[in-house]
Amino acid sequence: MASIEKRTENSYRITVSLGYTPDGKKLKRTKTIKLDPGLTERQREKELQRQAALFEEAVQRGTYFEPSSFTVESFAEKWLDEHGKSLANKTRLRYEGILRGRVAQALGHLKLEKLKPMHLVEFYGNLQEDGIREDGRDGKLSNSTIQYYHRVLSAMLADAVRWGLLKENPCEKVKPPKATSKEMPQLDEGDMRKLLTALEGEPLKYRAIIELAFVTGCRRGELAALQWKHIDFDNGILHIRQAAEYIPSVGVQVKPPKTKAGVRDIALPASTVRLLKEYRKWQLEQKMRLGNLWQDGDWVFTKWNGDMIFPDTIGDIFKKFLKRHNLPAIRFHDLRHLAATLLIHEGLNVRAVAGRMGHANPDVTMRVYAHALRSADKQAASIMEKLINKKTPAGHKQA
């Protein structure tokens, strides 16, 4: 049975006894709570009994943890164990890198309950210093990266509040540096013509990968996990049903897209369908030539022996292609952005673009491709300007 002791006017200590140690020392857990001074005597008593019952239950079940026993680092490990169960593998890996890396180095030694907003302000300031990068490149971390640190810490500390280890989330009193909007890399019309012309001289496999990425906006993980059963040649439809991702401790995993919107059907241009048919014929010839060495998994894009292609290999293929043809050094993922941008410029509505890209909400599309929408809107203004300033036909009198 929990006991309640009044400390000050609105402060109370709740104690739960857990028996004795072998040497006769009494085991107990205590928790101090503060009540709203505006409560009536009856409300106060009811709240005290409720808090005492909840505390006793948590202690008996072993789910109560003494706030003072946690450092930021030890709580981060506890949080990763609990919260990490619901995270996708890649997201968990990023969280682990952040919390076990710079956060543990800079803040890990602090007692969790002693973590203050100023600690976070200083930490974010340190992340903006030159030389902080771990990839060997010059400069500081981008504001967007620092904001990601802030979101991870805020999520972790919000759970600390919910679990009764903190009274408030210090992240709520700190503003990370504002991310500067960054327009997606773009190829001009000349570059686009050069890219498409250069593709004509590439091996079939490279042509198929790059062209399919451009016309569909698919991610490299979606292309790596693509199987021939997912291509409807008769109707010119590409069915996206799975994606591949690489986890260092696990290897390559194939799983459904991370959102329901990621499961989608994409119409293919007739020329792309013809290219895929040609590539399919070539691949079957390779399969027959290798015989028993071919590992048949029905994969569209494969290694030399038929195994699924590594997702990073797709990016490497594109990088080398650009270098060979002296094209601007954009990322493979930028083909996806380029596809969406061009569709918006050609007048396709945002909802249709969102569906093709696999965005769960058109708002995501509008946020990511805001620069394209602004540019398209300027074109609309130019069109209206021409309409307004169109000369009045001869013989027509204005009202």
TORKOL-4160 file (C-alpha; in steps of 0.2 Angstrom, whole numbers, padded with zeros to 4 digits, m for minus):
399
<pt num="1" X="0000" Y="0000" Z="0000"/>
<pt num="2" X="0007" Y="0017" Z="m0005"/>
<pt num="3" X="0008" Y="0030" Z="0009"/>
<pt num="4" X="0006" Y="0049" Z="0006"/>
<pt num="5" X="0016" Y="0062" Z="0015"/>
<pt num="6" X="0013" Y="0081" Z="0014"/>
<pt num="7" X="0029" Y="0091" Z="0011"/>
<pt num="8" X="0023" Y="0109" Z="0007"/>
<pt num="9" X="0007" Y="0117" Z="0004"/>
<pt num="10" X="0005" Y="0108" Z="m0013"/>
<pt num="11" X="0019" Y="0096" Z="m0013"/>
<pt num="12" X="0017" Y="0077" Z="m0008"/>
<pt num="13" X="0028" Y="0062" Z="m0007"/>
<pt num="14" X="0022" Y="0045" Z="m0011"/>
<pt num="15" X="0031" Y="0030" Z="m0005"/>
<pt num="16" X="0029" Y="0012" Z="m0010"/>
<pt num="17" X="0037" Y="m0002" Z="0001"/>
<pt num="18" X="0045" Y="m0017" Z="m0008"/>
<pt num="19" X="0050" Y="m0027" Z="0007"/>
<pt num="20" X="0068" Y="m0029" Z="0014"/>
<pt num="21" X="0085" Y="m0034" Z="0008"/>
<pt num="22" X="0093" Y="m0050" Z="0015"/>
<pt num="23" X="0103" Y="m0039" Z="0027"/>
<pt num="24" X="0087" Y="m0031" Z="0034"/>
<pt num="25" X="0087" Y="m0015" Z="0024"/>
<pt num="26" X="0070" Y="m0008" Z="0019"/>
<pt num="27" X="0067" Y="m0007" Z="0000"/>
<pt num="28" X="0056" Y="0007" Z="m0006"/>
<pt num="29" X="0052" Y="0019" Z="m0020"/>
<pt num="30" X="0047" Y="0037" Z="m0018"/>
<pt num="31" X="0040" Y="0050" Z="m0030"/>
<pt num="32" X="0036" Y="0069" Z="m0026"/>
<pt num="33" X="0021" Y="0077" Z="m0035"/>
<pt num="34" X="0014" Y="0094" Z="m0035"/>
<pt num="35" X="m0005" Y="0097" Z="m0036"/>
<pt num="36" X="m0014" Y="0112" Z="m0043"/>
<pt num="37" X="m0017" Y="0125" Z="m0029"/>
<pt num="38" X="m0034" Y="0128" Z="m0036"/>
<pt num="39" X="m0041" Y="0111" Z="m0032"/>
<pt num="40" X="m0054" Y="0109" Z="m0019"/>
<pt num="41" X="m0051" Y="0098" Z="m0004"/>
<pt num="42" X="m0061" Y="0084" Z="m0011"/>
<pt num="43" X="m0052" Y="0085" Z="m0028"/>
<pt num="44" X="m0035" Y="0086" Z="m0020"/>
<pt num="45" X="m0039" Y="0070" Z="m0011"/>
<pt num="46" X="m0045" Y="0061" Z="m0026"/>
<pt num="47" X="m0030" Y="0066" Z="m0036"/>
<pt num="48" X="m0018" Y="0061" Z="m0023"/>
<pt num="49" X="m0026" Y="0043" Z="m0022"/>
<pt num="50" X="m0026" Y="0042" Z="m0041"/>
<pt num="51" X="m0007" Y="0047" Z="m0042"/>
<pt num="52" X="m0003" Y="0035" Z="m0028"/>
<pt num="53" X="m0012" Y="0020" Z="m0036"/>
<pt num="54" X="m0003" Y="0024" Z="m0053"/>
<pt num="55" X="0014" Y="0025" Z="m0045"/>
<pt num="56" X="0011" Y="0009" Z="m0034"/>
<pt num="57" X="0006" Y="0000" Z="m0050"/>
<pt num="58" X="0021" Y="0006" Z="m0060"/>
<pt num="59" X="0033" Y="0001" Z="m0046"/>
<pt num="60" X="0025" Y="m0017" Z="m0044"/>
<pt num="61" X="0026" Y="m0020" Z="m0063"/>
<pt num="62" X="0044" Y="m0014" Z="m0064"/>
<pt num="63" X="0039" Y="0000" Z="m0076"/>
<pt num="64" X="0044" Y="0014" Z="m0065"/>
<pt num="65" X="0062" Y="0021" Z="m0066"/>
<pt num="66" X="0070" Y="0034" Z="m0055"/>
<pt num="67" X="0073" Y="0050" Z="m0065"/>
<pt num="68" X="0090" Y="0053" Z="m0056"/>
<pt num="69" X="0096" Y="0036" Z="m0062"/>
<pt num="70" X="0097" Y="0041" Z="m0080"/>
<pt num="71" X="0110" Y="0050" Z="m0090"/>
<pt num="72" X="0105" Y="0057" Z="m0107"/>
<pt num="73" X="0115" Y="0043" Z="m0115"/>
<pt num="74" X="0108" Y="0029" Z="m0104"/>
<pt num="75" X="0090" Y="0035" Z="m0107"/>
<pt num="76" X="0094" Y="0036" Z="m0126"/>
<pt num="77" X="0098" Y="0018" Z="m0126"/>
<pt num="78" X="0082" Y="0014" Z="m0116"/>
<pt num="79" X="0072" Y="0024" Z="m0128"/>
<pt num="80" X="0080" Y="0016" Z="m0143"/>
<pt num="81" X="0075" Y="m0001" Z="m0136"/>
<pt num="82" X="0057" Y="0004" Z="m0133"/>
<pt num="83" X="0053" Y="0016" Z="m0147"/>
<pt num="84" X="0065" Y="0008" Z="m0159"/>
<pt num="85" X="0053" Y="m0007" Z="m0161"/>
<pt num="86" X="0041" Y="0003" Z="m0171"/>
<pt num="87" X="0054" Y="0011" Z="m0182"/>
<pt num="88" X="0059" Y="0006" Z="m0200"/>
<pt num="89" X="0076" Y="m0002" Z="m0200"/>
<pt num="90" X="0084" Y="0013" Z="m0210"/>
<pt num="91" X="0076" Y="0026" Z="m0198"/>
<pt num="92" X="0081" Y="0016" Z="m0183"/>
<pt num="93" X="0099" Y="0016" Z="m0190"/>
<pt num="94" X="0099" Y="0035" Z="m0192"/>
<pt num="95" X="0092" Y="0037" Z="m0175"/>
<pt num="96" X="0106" Y="0026" Z="m0167"/>
<pt num="97" X="0119" Y="0036" Z="m0177"/>
<pt num="98" X="0113" Y="0052" Z="m0170"/>
<pt num="99" X="0110" Y="0047" Z="m0152"/>
<pt num="100" X="0126" Y="0036" Z="m0150"/>
<pt num="101" X="0136" Y="0048" Z="m0160"/>
<pt num="102" X="0137" Y="0067" Z="m0157"/>
<pt num="103" X="0123" Y="0067" Z="m0144"/>
<pt num="104" X="0131" Y="0055" Z="m0133"/>
<pt num="105" X="0148" Y="0064" Z="m0135"/>
<pt num="106" X="0141" Y="0081" Z="m0131"/>
<pt num="107" X="0127" Y="0078" Z="m0119"/>
<pt num="108" X="0128" Y="0059" Z="m0114"/>
<pt num="109" X="0136" Y="0062" Z="m0098"/>
<pt num="110" X="0122" Y="0074" Z="m0091"/>
<pt num="111" X="0109" Y="0068" Z="m0079"/>
<pt num="112" X="0093" Y="0067" Z="m0089"/>
<pt num="113" X="0083" Y="0078" Z="m0077"/>
<pt num="114" X="0097" Y="0091" Z="m0077"/>
<pt num="115" X="0096" Y="0093" Z="m0096"/>
<pt num="116" X="0092" Y="0112" Z="m0099"/>
<pt num="117" X="0087" Y="0122" Z="m0115"/>
<pt num="118" X="0104" Y="0130" Z="m0114"/>
<pt num="119" X="0113" Y="0114" Z="m0116"/>
<pt num="120" X="0104" Y="0111" Z="m0132"/>
<pt num="121" X="0107" Y="0129" Z="m0138"/>
<pt num="122" X="0126" Y="0126" Z="m0136"/>
<pt num="123" X="0125" Y="0109" Z="m0144"/>
<pt num="124" X="0116" Y="0116" Z="m0160"/>
<pt num="125" X="0129" Y="0130" Z="m0160"/>
<pt num="126" X="0143" Y="0117" Z="m0160"/>
<pt num="127" X="0135" Y="0108" Z="m0174"/>
<pt num="128" X="0137" Y="0124" Z="m0185"/>
<pt num="129" X="0155" Y="0126" Z="m0182"/>
<pt num="130" X="0167" Y="0122" Z="m0196"/>
<pt num="131" X="0176" Y="0105" Z="m0195"/>
<pt num="132" X="0162" Y="0096" Z="m0187"/>
<pt num="133" X="0158" Y="0085" Z="m0202"/>
<pt num="134" X="0163" Y="0067" Z="m0201"/>
<pt num="135" X="0164" Y="0064" Z="m0219"/>
<pt num="136" X="0180" Y="0073" Z="m0222"/>
<pt num="137" X="0172" Y="0087" Z="m0231"/>
<pt num="138" X="0175" Y="0105" Z="m0226"/>
<pt num="139" X="0161" Y="0116" Z="m0218"/>
<pt num="140" X="0148" Y="0114" Z="m0205"/>
<pt num="141" X="0132" Y="0103" Z="m0204"/>
<pt num="142" X="0118" Y="0110" Z="m0214"/>
<pt num="143" X="0103" Y="0118" Z="m0205"/>
<pt num="144" X="0092" Y="0104" Z="m0211"/>
<pt num="145" X="0103" Y="0091" Z="m0203"/>
<pt num="146" X="0103" Y="0101" Z="m0187"/>
<pt num="147" X="0084" Y="0102" Z="m0188"/>
<pt num="148" X="0084" Y="0083" Z="m0190"/>
<pt num="149" X="0094" Y="0081" Z="m0174"/>
<pt num="150" X="0082" Y="0093" Z="m0165"/>
<pt num="151" X="0067" Y="0082" Z="m0171"/>
<pt num="152" X="0075" Y="0066" Z="m0164"/>
<pt num="153" X="0079" Y="0074" Z="m0148"/>
<pt num="154" X="0062" Y="0081" Z="m0146"/>
<pt num="155" X="0054" Y="0065" Z="m0149"/>
<pt num="156" X="0065" Y="0056" Z="m0137"/>
<pt num="157" X="0062" Y="0069" Z="m0123"/>
<pt num="158" X="0044" Y="0070" Z="m0126"/>
<pt num="159" X="0043" Y="0051" Z="m0121"/>
<pt num="160" X="0053" Y="0055" Z="m0106"/>
<pt num="161" X="0040" Y="0067" Z="m0101"/>
<pt num="162" X="0026" Y="0055" Z="m0104"/>
<pt num="163" X="0035" Y="0042" Z="m0094"/>
<pt num="164" X="0037" Y="0053" Z="m0079"/>
<pt num="165" X="0056" Y="0056" Z="m0080"/>
<pt num="166" X="0055" Y="0074" Z="m0085"/>
<pt num="167" X="0042" Y="0088" Z="m0080"/>
<pt num="168" X="0044" Y="0097" Z="m0097"/>
<pt num="169" X="0053" Y="0094" Z="m0114"/>
<pt num="170" X="0068" Y="0106" Z="m0115"/>
<pt num="171" X="0067" Y="0105" Z="m0134"/>
<pt num="172" X="0051" Y="0115" Z="m0134"/>
<pt num="173" X="0060" Y="0130" Z="m0128"/>
<pt num="174" X="0074" Y="0129" Z="m0141"/>
<pt num="175" X="0073" Y="0135" Z="m0159"/>
<pt num="176" X="0085" Y="0126" Z="m0170"/>
<pt num="177" X="0093" Y="0136" Z="m0185"/>
<pt num="178" X="0080" Y="0139" Z="m0199"/>
<pt num="179" X="0083" Y="0128" Z="m0214"/>
<pt num="180" X="0086" Y="0138" Z="m0230"/>
<pt num="181" X="0076" Y="0132" Z="m0244"/>
<pt num="182" X="0086" Y="0123" Z="m0257"/>
<pt num="183" X="0080" Y="0121" Z="m0275"/>
<pt num="184" X="0082" Y="0104" Z="m0283"/>
<pt num="185" X="0096" Y="0102" Z="m0295"/>
<pt num="186" X="0090" Y="0105" Z="m0313"/>
<pt num="187" X="0096" Y="0101" Z="m0330"/>
<pt num="188" X="0093" Y="0114" Z="m0343"/>
<pt num="189" X="0085" Y="0110" Z="m0360"/>
<pt num="190" X="0102" Y="0107" Z="m0368"/>
<pt num="191" X="0108" Y="0096" Z="m0354"/>
<pt num="192" X="0092" Y="0086" Z="m0356"/>
<pt num="193" X="0094" Y="0083" Z="m0374"/>
<pt num="194" X="0112" Y="0078" Z="m0371"/>
<pt num="195" X="0107" Y="0066" Z="m0358"/>
<pt num="196" X="0094" Y="0057" Z="m0369"/>
<pt num="197" X="0105" Y="0057" Z="m0384"/>
<pt num="198" X="0120" Y="0050" Z="m0373"/>
<pt num="199" X="0108" Y="0036" Z="m0367"/>
<pt num="200" X="0106" Y="0029" Z="m0385"/>
<pt num="201" X="0124" Y="0024" Z="m0385"/>
<pt num="202" X="0124" Y="0016" Z="m0368"/>
<pt num="203" X="0122" Y="m0003" Z="m0364"/>
<pt num="204" X="0104" Y="m0009" Z="m0363"/>
<pt num="205" X="0104" Y="m0012" Z="m0345"/>
<pt num="206" X="0110" Y="0006" Z="m0341"/>
<pt num="207" X="0098" Y="0013" Z="m0353"/>
<pt num="208" X="0084" Y="0004" Z="m0345"/>
<pt num="209" X="0088" Y="0009" Z="m0328"/>
<pt num="210" X="0091" Y="0028" Z="m0331"/>
<pt num="211" X="0076" Y="0030" Z="m0343"/>
<pt num="212" X="0064" Y="0021" Z="m0331"/>
<pt num="213" X="0070" Y="0031" Z="m0317"/>
<pt num="214" X="0067" Y="0047" Z="m0327"/>
<pt num="215" X="0050" Y="0043" Z="m0334"/>
<pt num="216" X="0042" Y="0036" Z="m0318"/>
<pt num="217" X="0051" Y="0045" Z="m0304"/>
<pt num="218" X="0055" Y="0029" Z="m0295"/>
<pt num="219" X="0067" Y="0028" Z="m0281"/>
<pt num="220" X="0082" Y="0017" Z="m0283"/>
<pt num="221" X="0076" Y="0005" Z="m0270"/>
<pt num="222" X="0060" Y="0003" Z="m0279"/>
<pt num="223" X="0070" Y="m0001" Z="m0295"/>
<pt num="224" X="0082" Y="m0013" Z="m0287"/>
<pt num="225" X="0067" Y="m0023" Z="m0280"/>
<pt num="226" X="0057" Y="m0023" Z="m0297"/>
<pt num="227" X="0053" Y="m0040" Z="m0304"/>
<pt num="228" X="0047" Y="m0044" Z="m0321"/>
<pt num="229" X="0030" Y="m0049" Z="m0314"/>
<pt num="230" X="0028" Y="m0031" Z="m0309"/>
<pt num="231" X="0028" Y="m0025" Z="m0328"/>
<pt num="232" X="0012" Y="m0026" Z="m0338"/>
<pt num="233" X="0018" Y="m0025" Z="m0355"/>
<pt num="234" X="0001" Y="m0026" Z="m0363"/>
<pt num="235" X="m0006" Y="m0011" Z="m0355"/>
<pt num="236" X="0010" Y="m0002" Z="m0352"/>
<pt num="237" X="0009" Y="m0001" Z="m0333"/>
<pt num="238" X="0023" Y="m0002" Z="m0320"/>
<pt num="239" X="0017" Y="m0009" Z="m0303"/>
<pt num="240" X="0027" Y="m0003" Z="m0288"/>
<pt num="241" X="0024" Y="m0016" Z="m0274"/>
<pt num="242" X="0041" Y="m0017" Z="m0265"/>
<pt num="243" X="0057" Y="m0008" Z="m0262"/>
<pt num="244" X="0075" Y="m0014" Z="m0257"/>
<pt num="245" X="0085" Y="m0006" Z="m0243"/>
<pt num="246" X="0103" Y="m0009" Z="m0237"/>
<pt num="247" X="0106" Y="m0011" Z="m0218"/>
<pt num="248" X="0124" Y="m0014" Z="m0213"/>
<pt num="249" X="0120" Y="m0026" Z="m0200"/>
<pt num="250" X="0108" Y="m0036" Z="m0210"/>
<pt num="251" X="0111" Y="m0034" Z="m0228"/>
<pt num="252" X="0099" Y="m0030" Z="m0242"/>
<pt num="253" X="0081" Y="m0032" Z="m0237"/>
<pt num="254" X="0065" Y="m0032" Z="m0248"/>
<pt num="255" X="0049" Y="m0025" Z="m0240"/>
<pt num="256" X="0033" Y="m0016" Z="m0245"/>
<pt num="257" X="0035" Y="0003" Z="m0248"/>
<pt num="258" X="0035" Y="0013" Z="m0232"/>
<pt num="259" X="0018" Y="0021" Z="m0235"/>
<pt num="260" X="0002" Y="0015" Z="m0243"/>
<pt num="261" X="0004" Y="0028" Z="m0256"/>
<pt num="262" X="0020" Y="0020" Z="m0261"/>
<pt num="263" X="0011" Y="0005" Z="m0268"/>
<pt num="264" X="0006" Y="0012" Z="m0285"/>
<pt num="265" X="0003" Y="0009" Z="m0303"/>
<pt num="266" X="0013" Y="0020" Z="m0315"/>
<pt num="267" X="0009" Y="0022" Z="m0334"/>
<pt num="268" X="0024" Y="0020" Z="m0345"/>
<pt num="269" X="0027" Y="0029" Z="m0362"/>
<pt num="270" X="0026" Y="0017" Z="m0377"/>
<pt num="271" X="0045" Y="0020" Z="m0381"/>
<pt num="272" X="0050" Y="0014" Z="m0363"/>
<pt num="273" X="0039" Y="m0002" Z="m0365"/>
<pt num="274" X="0049" Y="m0005" Z="m0381"/>
<pt num="275" X="0065" Y="m0003" Z="m0372"/>
<pt num="276" X="0061" Y="m0014" Z="m0358"/>
<pt num="277" X="0055" Y="m0028" Z="m0370"/>
<pt num="278" X="0072" Y="m0026" Z="m0379"/>
<pt num="279" X="0081" Y="m0027" Z="m0362"/>
<pt num="280" X="0071" Y="m0042" Z="m0357"/>
<pt num="281" X="0076" Y="m0051" Z="m0373"/>
<pt num="282" X="0094" Y="m0047" Z="m0369"/>
<pt num="283" X="0093" Y="m0053" Z="m0351"/>
<pt num="284" X="0086" Y="m0070" Z="m0356"/>
<pt num="285" X="0100" Y="m0072" Z="m0368"/>
<pt num="286" X="0112" Y="m0069" Z="m0354"/>
<pt num="287" X="0102" Y="m0082" Z="m0343"/>
<pt num="288" X="0104" Y="m0095" Z="m0356"/>
<pt num="289" X="0122" Y="m0092" Z="m0359"/>
<pt num="290" X="0126" Y="m0093" Z="m0340"/>
<pt num="291" X="0115" Y="m0109" Z="m0337"/>
<pt num="292" X="0116" Y="m0115" Z="m0320"/>
<pt num="293" X="0126" Y="m0100" Z="m0314"/>
<pt num="294" X="0111" Y="m0089" Z="m0316"/>
<pt num="295" X="0102" Y="m0086" Z="m0300"/>
<pt num="296" X="0084" Y="m0083" Z="m0306"/>
<pt num="297" X="0074" Y="m0072" Z="m0294"/>
<pt num="298" X="0064" Y="m0064" Z="m0308"/>
<pt num="299" X="0073" Y="m0047" Z="m0305"/>
<pt num="300" X="0072" Y="m0034" Z="m0318"/>
<pt num="301" X="0089" Y="m0026" Z="m0314"/>
<pt num="302" X="0103" Y="m0039" Z="m0309"/>
<pt num="303" X="0121" Y="m0043" Z="m0305"/>
<pt num="304" X="0130" Y="m0053" Z="m0318"/>
<pt num="305" X="0123" Y="m0069" Z="m0311"/>
<pt num="306" X="0105" Y="m0064" Z="m0310"/>
<pt num="307" X="0105" Y="m0059" Z="m0292"/>
<pt num="308" X="0096" Y="m0043" Z="m0287"/>
<pt num="309" X="0106" Y="m0028" Z="m0290"/>
<pt num="310" X="0113" Y="m0018" Z="m0275"/>
<pt num="311" X="0103" Y="m0002" Z="m0273"/>
<pt num="312" X="0119" Y="0008" Z="m0272"/>
<pt num="313" X="0125" Y="0001" Z="m0288"/>
<pt num="314" X="0111" Y="0010" Z="m0297"/>
<pt num="315" X="0118" Y="0026" Z="m0291"/>
<pt num="316" X="0135" Y="0022" Z="m0296"/>
<pt num="317" X="0130" Y="0017" Z="m0313"/>
<pt num="318" X="0122" Y="0034" Z="m0315"/>
<pt num="319" X="0137" Y="0044" Z="m0308"/>
<pt num="320" X="0149" Y="0035" Z="m0320"/>
<pt num="321" X="0136" Y="0039" Z="m0335"/>
<pt num="322" X="0136" Y="0057" Z="m0331"/>
<pt num="323" X="0155" Y="0058" Z="m0330"/>
<pt num="324" X="0157" Y="0049" Z="m0346"/>
<pt num="325" X="0146" Y="0061" Z="m0355"/>
<pt num="326" X="0152" Y="0077" Z="m0346"/>
<pt num="327" X="0135" Y="0080" Z="m0339"/>
<pt num="328" X="0131" Y="0090" Z="m0323"/>
<pt num="329" X="0135" Y="0080" Z="m0307"/>
<pt num="330" X="0117" Y="0077" Z="m0300"/>
<pt num="331" X="0112" Y="0063" Z="m0289"/>
<pt num="332" X="0102" Y="0048" Z="m0296"/>
<pt num="333" X="0088" Y="0053" Z="m0284"/>
<pt num="334" X="0088" Y="0070" Z="m0293"/>
<pt num="335" X="0080" Y="0061" Z="m0309"/>
<pt num="336" X="0065" Y="0059" Z="m0298"/>
<pt num="337" X="0064" Y="0077" Z="m0294"/>
<pt num="338" X="0067" Y="0082" Z="m0312"/>
<pt num="339" X="0053" Y="0070" Z="m0317"/>
<pt num="340" X="0041" Y="0079" Z="m0305"/>
<pt num="341" X="0047" Y="0096" Z="m0310"/>
<pt num="342" X="0044" Y="0093" Z="m0328"/>
<pt num="343" X="0027" Y="0086" Z="m0326"/>
<pt num="344" X="0022" Y="0101" Z="m0316"/>
<pt num="345" X="0029" Y="0113" Z="m0329"/>
<pt num="346" X="0019" Y="0103" Z="m0342"/>
<pt num="347" X="0003" Y="0107" Z="m0333"/>
<pt num="348" X="0000" Y="0090" Z="m0324"/>
<pt num="349" X="m0010" Y="0094" Z="m0308"/>
<pt num="350" X="m0001" Y="0091" Z="m0291"/>
<pt num="351" X="m0013" Y="0077" Z="m0285"/>
<pt num="352" X="m0008" Y="0067" Z="m0301"/>
<pt num="353" X="0010" Y="0071" Z="m0298"/>
<pt num="354" X="0009" Y="0066" Z="m0280"/>
<pt num="355" X="0001" Y="0049" Z="m0285"/>
<pt num="356" X="0015" Y="0045" Z="m0298"/>
<pt num="357" X="0029" Y="0050" Z="m0285"/>
<pt num="358" X="0021" Y="0039" Z="m0272"/>
<pt num="359" X="0018" Y="0054" Z="m0260"/>
<pt num="360" X="0005" Y="0050" Z="m0246"/>
<pt num="361" X="m0002" Y="0068" Z="m0247"/>
<pt num="362" X="m0001" Y="0081" Z="m0261"/>
<pt num="363" X="0004" Y="0093" Z="m0248"/>
<pt num="364" X="0021" Y="0084" Z="m0248"/>
<pt num="365" X="0022" Y="0087" Z="m0266"/>
<pt num="366" X="0018" Y="0105" Z="m0265"/>
<pt num="367" X="0032" Y="0107" Z="m0251"/>
<pt num="368" X="0045" Y="0098" Z="m0260"/>
<pt num="369" X="0042" Y="0105" Z="m0277"/>
<pt num="370" X="0037" Y="0123" Z="m0272"/>
<pt num="371" X="0050" Y="0130" Z="m0284"/>
<pt num="372" X="0042" Y="0121" Z="m0298"/>
<pt num="373" X="0025" Y="0127" Z="m0293"/>
<pt num="374" X="0031" Y="0145" Z="m0292"/>
<pt num="375" X="0039" Y="0144" Z="m0309"/>
<pt num="376" X="0023" Y="0137" Z="m0317"/>
<pt num="377" X="0013" Y="0150" Z="m0308"/>
<pt num="378" X="0024" Y="0164" Z="m0316"/>
<pt num="379" X="0021" Y="0156" Z="m0333"/>
<pt num="380" X="0002" Y="0157" Z="m0329"/>
<pt num="381" X="0005" Y="0175" Z="m0325"/>
<pt num="382" X="0013" Y="0178" Z="m0342"/>
<pt num="383" X="m0001" Y="0169" Z="m0351"/>
<pt num="384" X="m0014" Y="0180" Z="m0342"/>
<pt num="385" X="m0003" Y="0196" Z="m0346"/>
<pt num="386" X="m0004" Y="0191" Z="m0365"/>
<pt num="387" X="m0023" Y="0189" Z="m0364"/>
<pt num="388" X="m0026" Y="0206" Z="m0355"/>
<pt num="389" X="m0014" Y="0216" Z="m0367"/>
<pt num="390" X="m0020" Y="0208" Z="m0382"/>
<pt num="391" X="m0024" Y="0221" Z="m0395"/>
<pt num="392" X="m0043" Y="0225" Z="m0398"/>
<pt num="393" X="m0048" Y="0218" Z="m0415"/>
<pt num="394" X="m0050" Y="0231" Z="m0429"/>
<pt num="395" X="m0067" Y="0239" Z="m0430"/>
<pt num="396" X="m0072" Y="0233" Z="m0412"/>
<pt num="397" X="m0076" Y="0247" Z="m0400"/>
<pt num="398" X="m0073" Y="0246" Z="m0382"/>
<pt num="399" X="m0087" Y="0249" Z="m0370"/>
